[in-house]
Amino acid sequence: MKKVSLVVFILVGIFAVASMAMYTIAFVPKLVGIPYFTAMQEGGEAAASALHVKFIYTGPTTASVEGQIQIINNLITEGVNAIAVSANDPVSLVPIMQKAMSKGILAMAADSDVATTNLNEWIMYLKEDLKNYPDIHLATIRYAGESISGAEQAAAEIMEAFPQVKVLVGMNSTASPGAAAAIKLLHKVGQVVTIGITDPILMKQYMKEGLSPACVLWNPRDLGYLTVWAAVQLLEGKTLPANTEINVPGITEKPTYDPQTGVLLLGAPLVYTPKTVDQYNF
């Protein structure tokens, strides 16, 4: 869990060009309209302004693979210089990203890779870690489709089917808020809590109501900034320094790059609690 949660930027392909021309860099999130990706958008826009490039933020309104493919195809036709995507599916986007690369476009993945899927990896590590706690039993796993309402419904069904459940773990930014809403709906405050990987702004009120003792996330604004910054470095033909902290003006973290895996790590995750949640606005 801890190791995988740090893998927040994964390089899929590299196409370097030496040019001082204005670059156009696009980011395609899993879906638009949720705080996590809005924060990434803000970071990308800040980086674009600082680095004098054009930034395009565009994505489907639901977590749709088909929607992402269509949008990426449009960006290819438009002739952007780089496309970064947070993949809704690790396999289905491979052909369209390969098409981008064949057109000389820098193809990247940020937040969720095109070659693997981070949510399922986190579940895998959760299962491994549970082996150290024989008194804790994993009751079930449900997928809610990147939707707060979907997570609320799934969490309610879990609590009704497994009345002994004490903790609901959310593996994406919409799962824990949905689980918290279900806990309130079923009047299980004080009996069940939720923890997970999600935005502080979505959990603030729930935490104050005693529904969640802690959650974790990296800074999505910094991740958006890092995505654009890295794209510019690669488009300019620069080599990222290997296995050492990199000073990226504009963000608080000092990322590291592993050339063996092509992974650029933003930095340590943020763990926030009811006492600290007010400090964050994403």
C-alpha positions as CSV (number, residue, x, y, z in Angstrom):
1,M,0.0,0.0,0.0
2,K,2.6,2.5,1.1
3,K,4.9,1.9,-1.8
4,V,2.2,1.8,-4.5
5,S,0.5,4.9,-3.1
6,L,3.7,6.9,-4.0
7,V,3.5,5.9,-7.7
8,V,1.7,8.9,-8.9
9,F,3.3,9.6,-12.3
10,I,4.2,6.9,-14.8
11,L,6.0,7.6,-18.1
12,V,4.6,5.5,-20.9
13,G,6.5,6.8,-23.9
14,I,9.0,9.5,-24.8
15,F,9.3,11.6,-27.9
16,A,11.8,14.4,-27.5
17,V,12.1,17.4,-29.9
18,A,14.5,20.2,-29.7
19,S,12.5,23.3,-30.2
20,M,11.8,26.6,-28.5
21,A,8.3,26.8,-30.0
22,M,5.2,26.9,-27.9
23,Y,4.1,23.5,-26.8
24,T,0.6,22.3,-26.4
25,I,0.2,19.8,-23.5
26,A,-3.1,18.0,-22.8
27,F,-4.3,16.2,-19.8
28,V,-7.2,13.8,-19.9
29,P,-8.5,12.9,-16.5
30,K,-10.7,9.9,-15.7
31,L,-13.6,12.3,-15.5
32,V,-14.2,16.0,-15.0
33,G,-16.2,17.6,-12.3
34,I,-14.6,16.1,-9.1
35,P,-12.3,18.1,-6.8
36,Y,-9.3,15.7,-7.2
37,F,-9.0,16.3,-11.0
38,T,-10.0,19.9,-10.7
39,A,-7.0,20.4,-8.4
40,M,-4.8,18.6,-11.0
41,Q,-6.2,21.0,-13.6
42,E,-5.3,24.0,-11.4
43,G,-1.7,22.7,-11.0
44,G,-1.4,22.1,-14.7
45,E,-2.6,25.6,-15.5
46,A,-0.1,27.1,-13.1
47,A,2.8,25.1,-14.6
48,A,1.7,26.1,-18.1
49,S,1.7,29.8,-17.1
50,A,5.1,29.5,-15.5
51,L,6.6,27.6,-18.4
52,H,4.9,29.5,-21.2
53,V,3.1,26.5,-22.8
54,K,-0.5,25.9,-23.7
55,F,-2.4,23.5,-21.4
56,I,-5.6,21.7,-22.4
57,Y,-7.7,20.0,-19.8
58,T,-10.5,17.8,-21.2
59,G,-12.1,14.6,-20.2
60,P,-15.4,12.7,-20.1
61,T,-18.1,13.6,-17.6
62,T,-18.3,10.0,-16.4
63,A,-15.5,7.4,-15.9
64,S,-15.8,6.2,-19.5
65,V,-13.1,4.4,-21.4
66,E,-14.8,5.1,-24.7
67,G,-15.1,8.8,-23.8
68,Q,-11.3,9.0,-23.1
69,I,-10.5,7.2,-26.4
70,Q,-12.6,9.7,-28.3
71,I,-11.1,12.7,-26.6
72,I,-7.5,11.4,-27.1
73,N,-8.3,10.8,-30.8
74,N,-9.5,14.3,-31.1
75,L,-6.3,15.6,-29.5
76,I,-4.2,13.6,-31.9
77,T,-6.1,15.1,-34.8
78,E,-5.6,18.5,-33.3
79,G,-1.8,17.9,-33.3
80,V,-0.9,18.6,-29.6
81,N,2.7,17.9,-28.5
82,A,2.0,15.8,-25.5
83,I,-1.0,13.9,-24.0
84,A,-1.1,12.7,-20.4
85,V,-4.0,10.5,-19.3
86,S,-5.3,9.1,-16.0
87,A,-6.5,5.8,-17.4
88,N,-10.0,4.5,-16.7
89,D,-8.8,1.1,-18.0
90,P,-5.2,-0.1,-18.1
91,V,-5.5,-2.1,-21.4
92,S,-8.1,-0.4,-23.6
93,L,-6.2,2.9,-23.9
94,V,-3.0,1.3,-25.0
95,P,-3.9,1.3,-28.8
96,I,-4.9,5.0,-28.8
97,M,-1.8,6.0,-26.9
98,Q,0.3,4.0,-29.3
99,K,-1.4,5.9,-32.1
100,A,-0.4,9.2,-30.4
101,M,3.2,8.0,-30.2
102,S,3.2,7.0,-33.9
103,K,2.2,10.6,-34.7
104,G,5.2,11.9,-32.8
105,I,3.2,12.9,-29.7
106,L,4.7,12.5,-26.2
107,A,2.4,9.9,-24.5
108,M,2.3,9.9,-20.7
109,A,0.2,8.6,-17.8
110,A,-0.3,10.6,-14.7
111,D,-2.2,9.4,-11.6
112,S,-3.3,6.0,-13.1
113,D,-1.2,4.2,-15.6
114,V,-2.1,2.8,-19.0
115,A,0.0,-0.4,-18.5
116,T,-1.3,-1.2,-14.9
117,T,-4.2,0.0,-12.8
118,N,-3.3,1.6,-9.4
119,L,-6.6,0.9,-7.7
120,N,-6.3,-2.9,-8.1
121,E,-2.7,-2.7,-7.0
122,W,-3.7,-1.0,-3.8
123,I,-6.3,-3.7,-3.2
124,M,-3.6,-6.3,-3.8
125,Y,-1.3,-4.7,-1.2
126,L,-4.2,-4.3,1.2
127,K,-4.8,-8.0,1.0
128,E,-1.1,-8.7,1.6
129,D,-1.0,-6.4,4.6
130,L,-4.1,-8.0,6.1
131,K,-2.1,-11.2,6.5
132,N,-0.3,-9.5,9.4
133,Y,-3.7,-9.0,11.2
134,P,-5.4,-12.4,11.5
135,D,-8.2,-10.8,13.6
136,I,-9.3,-8.6,10.7
137,H,-11.4,-10.2,7.9
138,L,-12.0,-8.7,4.5
139,A,-15.7,-9.1,4.0
140,T,-16.0,-8.2,0.3
141,I,-14.8,-5.9,-2.5
142,R,-17.2,-3.7,-4.5
143,Y,-16.5,-1.4,-7.5
144,A,-18.5,1.9,-7.6
145,G,-17.3,3.3,-10.9
146,E,-15.7,6.6,-9.7
147,S,-19.1,7.8,-8.4
148,I,-20.0,9.1,-5.0
149,S,-23.6,8.0,-5.4
150,G,-22.4,4.6,-6.7
151,A,-20.1,4.3,-3.7
152,E,-23.0,5.3,-1.3
153,Q,-25.2,2.5,-2.8
154,A,-22.4,-0.1,-2.7
155,A,-21.5,0.8,0.9
156,A,-25.1,0.6,2.0
157,E,-25.5,-2.8,0.4
158,I,-22.3,-4.0,2.1
159,M,-23.4,-2.9,5.6
160,E,-26.8,-4.5,5.1
161,A,-25.3,-7.8,3.8
162,F,-22.4,-7.8,6.4
163,P,-23.7,-6.2,9.6
164,Q,-20.4,-7.1,11.3
165,V,-18.5,-4.6,9.1
166,K,-16.7,-1.9,11.1
167,V,-14.5,-0.2,8.5
168,L,-15.2,0.7,4.9
169,V,-12.0,1.4,2.9
170,G,-12.2,3.6,-0.2
171,M,-9.6,3.2,-2.9
172,N,-10.4,6.3,-5.0
173,S,-11.4,9.8,-4.3
174,T,-15.2,9.2,-4.5
175,A,-15.4,6.0,-2.5
176,S,-14.9,7.2,1.1
177,P,-17.3,10.2,0.7
178,G,-19.9,7.8,-0.6
179,A,-19.3,5.4,2.2
180,A,-19.6,8.2,4.8
181,A,-23.0,9.2,3.3
182,A,-24.2,5.6,3.5
183,I,-23.1,5.4,7.2
184,K,-25.2,8.4,8.0
185,L,-28.1,7.2,5.9
186,L,-28.2,3.9,7.8
187,H,-27.7,5.6,11.2
188,K,-24.4,3.7,11.8
189,V,-22.4,6.7,13.1
190,G,-20.2,5.4,15.9
191,Q,-20.5,1.8,14.7
192,V,-18.8,2.0,11.3
193,V,-16.1,4.4,10.0
194,T,-14.5,4.9,6.6
195,I,-10.9,5.6,5.7
196,G,-9.3,5.8,2.2
197,I,-7.6,7.7,-0.5
198,T,-9.7,10.8,-1.1
199,D,-9.8,14.6,-1.1
200,P,-9.9,16.5,2.2
201,I,-12.6,18.9,0.9
202,L,-14.9,15.9,0.3
203,M,-14.3,14.4,3.8
204,K,-14.1,17.6,5.9
205,Q,-17.7,17.6,7.3
206,Y,-17.8,13.8,7.6
207,M,-14.6,13.8,9.7
208,K,-16.0,16.5,12.0
209,E,-19.1,14.3,12.4
210,G,-16.9,11.3,13.5
211,L,-17.3,9.3,10.4
212,S,-13.6,9.0,9.5
213,P,-10.5,9.1,11.7
214,A,-8.0,9.6,8.9
215,C,-7.6,9.6,5.1
216,V,-4.6,9.7,2.7
217,L,-3.8,11.5,-0.5
218,W,-0.9,13.2,-2.3
219,N,-1.3,16.8,-3.4
220,P,-3.2,16.6,-6.7
221,R,-2.4,20.2,-7.5
222,D,1.3,19.5,-7.3
223,L,0.7,16.3,-9.4
224,G,-0.9,18.4,-12.1
225,Y,2.0,20.8,-12.0
226,L,4.6,18.0,-12.2
227,T,2.8,16.4,-15.1
228,V,3.2,19.6,-17.2
229,W,6.7,20.3,-16.0
230,A,7.9,16.8,-16.9
231,A,6.3,17.0,-20.3
232,V,8.1,20.2,-21.0
233,Q,11.4,18.7,-19.9
234,L,11.0,15.7,-22.2
235,L,9.7,17.7,-25.2
236,E,12.9,19.9,-24.9
237,G,15.0,16.7,-25.0
238,K,16.2,17.0,-21.4
239,T,17.0,13.9,-19.3
240,L,15.5,13.7,-15.8
241,P,18.2,13.2,-13.1
242,A,18.0,9.6,-11.9
243,N,17.3,8.4,-8.3
244,T,17.8,11.8,-6.6
245,E,15.5,14.5,-5.4
246,I,14.6,17.0,-8.1
247,N,13.9,20.6,-7.4
248,V,10.8,21.6,-9.4
249,P,10.1,25.3,-8.9
250,G,6.4,25.7,-8.2
251,I,5.7,22.7,-6.1
252,T,6.5,21.8,-2.5
253,E,7.5,18.2,-3.0
254,K,10.9,17.1,-4.4
255,P,10.1,14.2,-6.8
256,T,12.4,11.4,-7.8
257,Y,12.8,9.6,-11.1
258,D,13.6,5.9,-11.6
259,P,14.9,5.4,-15.2
260,Q,14.5,1.7,-14.9
261,T,10.7,1.8,-14.5
262,G,10.1,5.2,-16.1
263,V,8.3,6.3,-12.9
264,L,8.5,9.9,-11.6
265,L,7.3,9.9,-7.9
266,L,5.8,13.1,-6.6
267,G,6.7,12.5,-3.0
268,A,5.4,11.2,0.3
269,P,1.6,10.9,0.7
270,L,-0.4,13.2,2.9
271,V,-2.3,11.7,5.9
272,Y,-4.9,14.0,7.3
273,T,-7.2,13.7,10.3
274,P,-10.2,15.7,11.7
275,K,-7.6,18.0,13.4
276,T,-5.8,18.8,10.2
277,V,-8.4,18.6,7.4
278,D,-9.2,22.3,7.5
279,Q,-5.7,23.0,6.3
280,Y,-6.4,21.8,2.8
281,N,-8.6,23.2,0.0
282,F,-8.6,20.4,-2.5
